Amino acid sequence: MHTIEPFVAWQHLYDATADRLSPFYGRKYQDSRCIHTIYNYYIHPQWDEFGSSTLYLKILYTDYLCQYSIIELLGEWNDTLYNDIMFLKRDVADLLIEQGIRKFILIGENVLNFHASENDYYQEWADDVEDGWIAILNLRKHVIDEFRQIYVDRYVSMGNMLNLMAWRPMEPSQLLDAVEHLITKKLDSKNFLPQ
């Protein structure tokens, strides 16, 4: 686990520790010493702790003018035991929403498992972004299945083409456009009524 680093190619564009509006403003990191663990496995020191003992994140990019944030996740998303969605919503998403963020892109390829509880916080998050959206990219199939069992996909876009997103070669604005295109296409197809 300690070899999985957060994506760094956009660091010249955005650094959450230098962003006064970020929940992680001013945070300092150990350069070479791993201090956080997920089930006794050390993780890379650049991941941010936000209240969960099994799920960590890194805000890769935030654009307040265009109202979106891209967040990479690592670990086990465990709502059953640790209520991870509450910490993610209260300690990260709510602070970004207060600053005008309405579109959230979560990178989920390093989310190893999901343990479901209630979907209330997901509904609240979706309601709070009003005309925005929440999308999770590249989740593992069993993780998507768990999310769908409690109908999180009513509030968060996931799966299908969002699970095939080759996002690393893109610039943040290109990723936003690609995700927005897929979400708009999905919404248009749901609203299509034959005449």
C-alpha positions as CSV (number, residue, x, y, z in Angstrom):
1,M,0.0,0.0,0.0
2,H,2.9,2.4,0.8
3,T,3.9,2.4,-2.9
4,I,0.5,3.8,-4.1
5,E,1.0,7.5,-4.4
6,P,-1.6,10.2,-5.1
7,F,-1.5,11.5,-8.7
8,V,1.1,14.2,-8.9
9,A,1.0,15.5,-12.5
10,W,-1.3,18.4,-11.7
11,Q,0.7,19.7,-8.7
12,H,2.1,22.6,-10.7
13,L,-1.6,23.6,-11.3
14,Y,-3.0,23.2,-7.9
15,D,-1.8,22.4,-4.3
16,A,-4.5,21.9,-1.7
17,T,-2.0,22.8,1.1
18,A,-1.4,26.2,-0.5
19,D,-5.1,26.9,-1.2
20,R,-6.5,29.0,1.7
21,L,-10.1,27.7,0.9
22,S,-9.0,24.0,1.0
23,P,-9.8,21.8,4.0
24,F,-6.1,20.8,3.9
25,Y,-4.6,24.3,3.8
26,G,-1.3,24.5,5.6
27,R,-1.0,20.7,6.0
28,K,2.6,19.5,6.3
29,Y,3.7,16.0,5.1
30,Q,6.5,13.6,6.1
31,D,8.8,13.2,3.1
32,S,9.9,9.7,3.7
33,R,8.2,8.3,6.7
34,C,4.8,6.6,6.5
35,I,2.7,7.4,9.5
36,H,-0.9,6.4,8.5
37,T,-2.1,2.8,8.1
38,I,-5.1,1.0,6.7
39,Y,-5.5,-2.2,8.6
40,N,-1.8,-2.2,9.6
41,Y,-0.6,-1.6,6.1
42,Y,1.4,1.7,5.8
43,I,0.3,4.1,3.1
44,H,2.2,6.7,1.3
45,P,2.7,9.9,3.4
46,Q,1.2,12.2,0.8
47,W,-2.4,10.9,1.3
48,D,-4.6,13.1,3.5
49,E,-6.4,11.8,6.6
50,F,-9.9,13.3,7.1
51,G,-11.4,11.4,10.0
52,S,-11.7,7.9,8.6
53,S,-9.4,5.1,9.7
54,T,-9.7,3.2,6.4
55,L,-10.2,5.8,3.7
56,Y,-7.8,8.5,2.7
57,L,-7.9,11.1,-0.1
58,K,-6.0,13.7,-2.0
59,I,-7.6,16.8,-3.5
60,L,-5.9,16.8,-6.9
61,Y,-7.5,20.0,-8.3
62,T,-10.1,22.5,-7.4
63,D,-11.4,25.4,-9.6
64,Y,-13.6,27.8,-7.7
65,L,-14.5,29.8,-10.8
66,C,-15.7,26.7,-12.7
67,Q,-17.1,25.2,-9.5
68,Y,-15.5,21.7,-9.5
69,S,-13.1,19.6,-7.5
70,I,-11.3,16.4,-8.4
71,I,-10.5,14.1,-5.4
72,E,-8.6,10.8,-5.5
73,L,-9.4,8.1,-2.9
74,L,-7.4,5.3,-1.4
75,G,-8.5,2.4,0.9
76,E,-11.6,0.8,2.1
77,W,-14.8,2.9,2.1
78,N,-16.6,1.6,5.2
79,D,-19.9,3.2,6.0
80,T,-20.9,0.3,8.2
81,L,-18.2,0.5,10.9
82,Y,-16.7,3.9,10.4
83,N,-19.4,6.1,8.7
84,D,-16.8,7.2,6.1
85,I,-19.4,9.1,4.1
86,M,-20.2,11.3,7.1
87,F,-16.5,12.3,7.4
88,L,-16.2,12.8,3.7
89,K,-19.3,14.9,3.5
90,R,-18.9,16.9,6.7
91,D,-15.1,17.5,6.7
92,V,-14.3,17.8,3.0
93,A,-17.4,18.2,0.7
94,D,-19.3,20.6,2.9
95,L,-16.3,22.9,3.2
96,L,-15.9,22.9,-0.6
97,I,-19.6,23.4,-1.1
98,E,-19.4,26.5,1.1
99,Q,-16.8,27.8,-1.3
100,G,-19.1,27.3,-4.3
101,I,-18.1,23.9,-5.5
102,R,-21.0,22.1,-7.3
103,K,-19.3,19.4,-9.3
104,F,-17.3,16.6,-7.6
105,I,-15.2,14.1,-9.5
106,L,-14.0,11.3,-7.2
107,I,-11.3,8.9,-8.5
108,G,-12.2,5.5,-7.1
109,E,-9.7,3.0,-8.7
110,N,-7.9,2.6,-5.4
111,V,-11.0,2.0,-3.3
112,L,-10.6,-1.7,-2.6
113,N,-13.9,-2.4,-0.9
114,F,-17.1,-0.7,0.1
115,H,-19.3,-1.6,3.1
116,A,-22.7,-0.1,2.9
117,S,-24.9,1.5,5.6
118,E,-27.6,4.1,4.8
119,N,-27.6,6.4,1.8
120,D,-28.8,9.6,3.6
121,Y,-25.4,11.4,3.4
122,Y,-25.2,10.7,-0.3
123,Q,-28.7,12.1,-0.8
124,E,-27.8,15.2,1.3
125,W,-24.7,15.7,-0.7
126,A,-26.6,15.5,-4.0
127,D,-29.2,17.9,-2.7
128,D,-26.5,20.4,-1.5
129,V,-24.9,20.7,-4.9
130,E,-28.2,21.8,-6.4
131,D,-27.7,21.9,-10.2
132,G,-24.3,20.2,-9.9
133,W,-23.4,16.5,-9.6
134,I,-21.1,13.9,-8.0
135,A,-19.3,11.3,-10.2
136,I,-17.1,8.5,-9.2
137,L,-14.7,7.2,-11.8
138,N,-13.1,3.7,-12.3
139,L,-14.6,1.8,-9.3
140,R,-14.1,-1.9,-9.1
141,K,-17.1,-3.9,-10.1
142,H,-17.8,-5.4,-6.7
143,V,-17.6,-1.8,-5.2
144,I,-20.2,-0.6,-7.7
145,D,-22.4,-3.5,-6.9
146,E,-22.3,-2.6,-3.2
147,F,-23.0,1.0,-3.9
148,R,-26.0,0.0,-6.0
149,Q,-27.4,-2.3,-3.3
150,I,-28.3,0.8,-1.2
151,Y,-29.2,2.9,-4.3
152,V,-26.3,5.3,-4.0
153,D,-26.4,5.5,-7.8
154,R,-29.6,7.6,-7.4
155,Y,-27.4,10.4,-6.1
156,V,-24.0,9.7,-7.5
157,S,-23.1,8.9,-11.2
158,M,-20.9,5.8,-11.5
159,G,-20.3,2.8,-13.7
160,N,-20.6,2.3,-17.4
161,M,-18.4,4.8,-19.3
162,L,-17.3,6.5,-16.1
163,N,-15.6,3.3,-15.2
164,L,-13.5,3.3,-18.4
165,M,-12.2,6.9,-18.0
166,A,-8.5,7.2,-18.9
167,W,-8.1,10.4,-16.9
168,R,-4.4,10.6,-16.2
169,P,-3.3,12.0,-19.6
170,M,-6.0,14.8,-19.4
171,E,-5.8,18.2,-18.0
172,P,-8.3,18.9,-15.2
173,S,-10.6,20.9,-17.5
174,Q,-10.6,18.1,-20.1
175,L,-11.6,15.6,-17.4
176,L,-14.4,17.9,-16.3
177,D,-15.7,18.2,-19.9
178,A,-15.5,14.4,-20.4
179,V,-17.3,13.6,-17.2
180,E,-19.9,16.3,-17.8
181,H,-20.5,15.0,-21.3
182,L,-21.2,11.5,-20.0
183,I,-23.4,12.7,-17.2
184,T,-25.4,15.0,-19.5
185,K,-25.8,12.2,-22.0
186,K,-27.0,9.8,-19.3
187,L,-29.5,12.4,-18.0
188,D,-30.8,13.1,-21.6
189,S,-31.3,9.4,-22.2
190,K,-33.3,9.1,-18.9
191,N,-35.5,12.0,-19.9
192,F,-36.2,10.8,-23.4
193,L,-39.8,10.1,-24.0
194,P,-40.9,8.4,-27.2
195,Q,-43.6,10.3,-29.1
